[in-house]
Structures are given as C-alpha cells and as structure tokens.
C-alpha cells in the first residue's frame, strides 16, 4: 500500500488478502518469539524456522512436499535468510519503532482509495491476520467486495486457490479499467 500511495495514478483496483496496512494492538506470540534478539535470530536465520513454520502454519491444508520445497528454496543459507530476520524485526508495534511513522502514514493515506474498486479475499482461519483485520479493512473501505473463505488460512490462495481465482475473475470482469487508466 505504500507503493500504491506513492503512485496512486497507477492504481485502478486493489485486491487485499490476509494482511494489514495499519497499526495492530497485538502481536501473536509466535511472531514475538521470532523477534527475540538471540533465540529468534538463531531460529529465523539459522534454522529457517519462520519460513519452515509458515509452510505449515499459514495453511489449513498440508502443502505438497514440492510446494513446501519451492517456498523454502530461496532461503537455503544464513545469508539468504537475512531478509526474513529483518522483516520479522521490522514489524512496527509501537510509536518508538523506526517503521511506525511510515505505517501510520500509510494507514492515514488509505482513504485516498475510498472510491477505488477493492476486493478483499480473506482466509478466515488465519491465526495472525484474524477476521478482525478483515473487519478493519472493511471499515476503511466499505465499498469493498468481500469474499470470506472459512476453510482457508493466511495463504488463502494455497488453501482456496480455485475459489479465489473464480471470485477474482468475476470481480475483475465487473470492475473494468477505464481506457484512460490503461494509458
């Protein structure tokens, strides 16, 4: 959403799946543990625990081994997992965090897209971005078309892929991009 706010002229439609672009008041214990300086760094960067856990915890249906392997392939070494460690550490939970002001700015800017077509495709069984986050998106964008997938987790496209594609295709057909927006 930060990129969208920097270039709103490029945004004709928005699709949201299990995420946030506004401050949260709680952090799941699993993520808080992954952020701890010594143990978290060793787990995340040393043992690839964050990415490995995601291949099990982010879905409701077991991923085939080859799909799990594909998700893990980019993170085969300590140095390749530095970005994951930095990502986990960069989740801003308080005003003193270096990224908090950026997140606040993004949250405030979301109203810029109040008339933009939005589709929310939400895995309702996400332990991190719970249905409460979906409701917060809906408060910000009441015009959004919402698709709840009651049997899907954080990686809603893995758990409900065919239904997500069908809902997205139908929504895209109903919300054509104006010719001037394509230029």
C-alpha positions as CSV (number, residue, x, y, z in Angstrom):
1,X,0.0,0.0,0.0
2,X,3.0,2.3,0.5
3,X,3.9,1.9,-3.2
4,X,0.2,2.5,-4.2
5,X,0.1,5.7,-2.2
6,X,3.3,6.9,-3.8
7,X,1.9,6.3,-7.2
8,X,-2.0,6.4,-6.9
9,X,-2.3,7.3,-10.6
10,X,-1.2,3.7,-11.4
11,X,-3.8,2.1,-9.2
12,X,-7.2,1.3,-10.8
13,X,-8.2,-1.6,-8.5
14,X,-7.0,-3.1,-5.3
15,X,-7.0,-6.7,-4.1
16,X,-6.3,-7.5,-0.4
17,X,-5.6,-10.9,1.1
18,X,-4.8,-11.5,4.8
19,X,-2.5,-8.6,5.7
20,X,-2.6,-5.2,7.3
21,X,-1.5,-1.7,6.4
22,X,-2.3,-0.1,9.7
23,X,-1.1,-0.5,13.3
24,X,-2.2,-3.5,15.3
25,X,-2.7,-3.7,19.0
26,X,-1.3,-7.1,19.5
27,X,1.4,-9.4,18.1
28,X,0.9,-13.2,18.1
29,X,3.3,-14.9,20.5
30,X,4.8,-17.0,17.6
31,X,6.0,-13.8,15.9
32,X,7.0,-12.1,19.1
33,X,9.3,-15.1,19.9
34,X,10.8,-15.0,16.4
35,X,11.7,-11.3,17.0
36,X,13.8,-12.0,20.1
37,X,17.4,-10.9,19.6
38,X,19.4,-14.1,20.2
39,X,16.9,-17.0,20.2
40,X,14.8,-15.5,17.4
41,X,17.7,-14.7,15.2
42,X,19.1,-18.2,15.6
43,X,15.7,-19.8,14.9
44,X,14.9,-17.5,11.9
45,X,18.2,-17.0,10.3
46,X,20.0,-20.2,11.5
47,X,17.3,-22.8,11.2
48,X,14.9,-21.1,8.8
49,X,12.2,-21.6,11.4
50,X,10.0,-18.7,10.2
51,X,9.7,-19.9,6.6
52,X,9.5,-23.5,7.6
53,X,6.8,-22.9,10.1
54,X,4.9,-20.8,7.6
55,X,4.7,-23.8,5.2
56,X,2.6,-25.5,7.9
57,X,1.0,-22.7,9.9
58,X,-0.1,-20.4,7.1
59,X,-2.3,-23.1,5.5
60,X,-5.2,-25.2,6.6
61,X,-4.4,-28.0,4.1
62,X,-1.0,-29.6,4.0
63,X,1.1,-28.4,1.1
64,X,2.6,-31.0,-1.2
65,X,6.3,-31.6,-0.5
66,X,7.4,-30.0,-3.8
67,X,5.4,-26.8,-3.0
68,X,6.9,-26.6,0.5
69,X,10.3,-27.0,-1.1
70,X,9.6,-24.2,-3.6
71,X,8.7,-21.8,-0.8
72,X,11.9,-22.7,1.1
73,X,14.3,-22.8,-1.9
74,X,15.2,-19.0,-1.8
75,X,16.3,-19.3,1.8
76,X,18.9,-22.1,1.8
77,X,21.5,-20.3,3.8
78,X,22.1,-18.0,6.7
79,X,22.8,-15.1,4.4
80,X,19.7,-15.8,2.3
81,X,17.6,-15.7,5.4
82,X,18.7,-12.2,6.5
83,X,15.7,-10.6,4.8
84,X,13.3,-12.8,6.7
85,X,15.1,-11.8,10.0
86,X,14.9,-8.1,9.1
87,X,11.2,-8.5,8.0
88,X,10.3,-10.0,11.4
89,X,12.2,-7.3,13.3
90,X,10.6,-4.6,11.2
91,X,7.0,-5.2,12.3
92,X,6.2,-1.9,14.0
93,X,4.3,-2.4,17.2
94,X,4.9,0.9,19.0
95,X,5.5,4.6,18.1
96,X,9.2,4.2,19.0
97,X,9.8,1.7,16.3
98,X,11.7,3.1,13.2
99,X,8.9,2.0,10.8
100,X,5.9,3.1,12.9
101,X,5.7,6.6,11.3
102,X,5.7,5.0,7.9
103,X,2.9,2.6,8.8
104,X,0.9,5.4,10.3
105,X,1.3,7.4,7.1
106,X,0.2,4.5,5.0
107,X,-2.8,3.9,7.3
108,X,-3.8,7.6,7.1
109,X,-3.5,7.5,3.3
110,X,-5.8,4.6,2.7
111,X,-8.7,6.9,2.4
112,X,-7.2,8.1,-0.9
113,X,-8.7,4.9,-2.3
114,X,-12.2,5.3,-1.0
115,X,-13.7,5.3,-4.5
116,X,-11.3,2.7,-5.9
117,X,-12.8,-0.8,-6.6
118,X,-11.5,-3.1,-3.9
119,X,-11.8,-6.9,-3.5
120,X,-11.0,-8.5,-0.1
121,X,-10.2,-12.2,-0.4
122,X,-9.8,-13.4,3.2
123,X,-8.8,-16.7,4.8
124,X,-10.9,-16.7,7.9
125,X,-8.7,-19.3,9.7
126,X,-5.5,-17.1,9.8
127,X,-4.0,-17.1,13.3
128,X,-2.1,-13.9,12.6
129,X,-4.4,-11.8,10.5
130,X,-7.6,-12.9,12.0
131,X,-11.1,-11.9,10.8
132,X,-10.8,-8.8,13.0
133,X,-8.2,-7.5,10.4
134,X,-10.7,-8.1,7.6
135,X,-13.3,-6.1,9.5
136,X,-10.8,-3.3,9.9
137,X,-10.2,-3.3,6.1
138,X,-14.0,-3.2,5.6
139,X,-14.3,-0.2,8.0
140,X,-11.7,1.6,5.9
141,X,-13.2,0.6,2.6
142,X,-16.9,-0.1,2.9
143,X,-17.2,-0.2,-0.9
144,X,-15.0,-3.4,-1.0
145,X,-16.4,-6.6,-2.3
146,X,-15.6,-9.2,0.4
147,X,-15.0,-12.9,-0.1
148,X,-14.6,-14.9,3.1
149,X,-13.0,-18.4,2.8
150,X,-14.0,-20.1,6.1
151,X,-11.7,-23.1,5.5
152,X,-8.6,-21.1,4.5
153,X,-5.7,-19.7,6.4
154,X,-3.1,-17.0,5.9
155,X,-2.1,-18.3,2.4
156,X,-5.6,-18.1,1.2
157,X,-4.5,-18.8,-2.4
158,X,-2.9,-22.1,-1.4
159,X,-6.0,-23.2,0.6
160,X,-8.7,-22.0,-1.7
161,X,-6.9,-21.3,-5.0
162,X,-9.7,-22.2,-7.4
163,X,-12.3,-20.3,-5.5
164,X,-10.0,-17.3,-5.1
165,X,-9.3,-17.3,-8.9
166,X,-13.0,-17.6,-9.7
167,X,-14.0,-14.8,-7.3
168,X,-11.2,-12.6,-8.6
169,X,-12.0,-13.2,-12.3
170,X,-15.7,-12.4,-11.7
171,X,-14.8,-9.2,-9.8
172,X,-12.3,-8.1,-12.5
173,X,-15.0,-8.6,-15.1
174,X,-17.4,-6.4,-13.1
175,X,-14.8,-3.7,-12.5
176,X,-13.3,-2.9,-15.8
177,X,-10.4,-0.4,-16.0
178,X,-11.3,2.8,-17.8
179,X,-9.3,3.4,-21.1
180,X,-7.6,6.5,-19.7
181,X,-6.4,4.5,-16.7
182,X,-4.6,2.0,-19.0
183,X,-2.6,4.7,-20.7
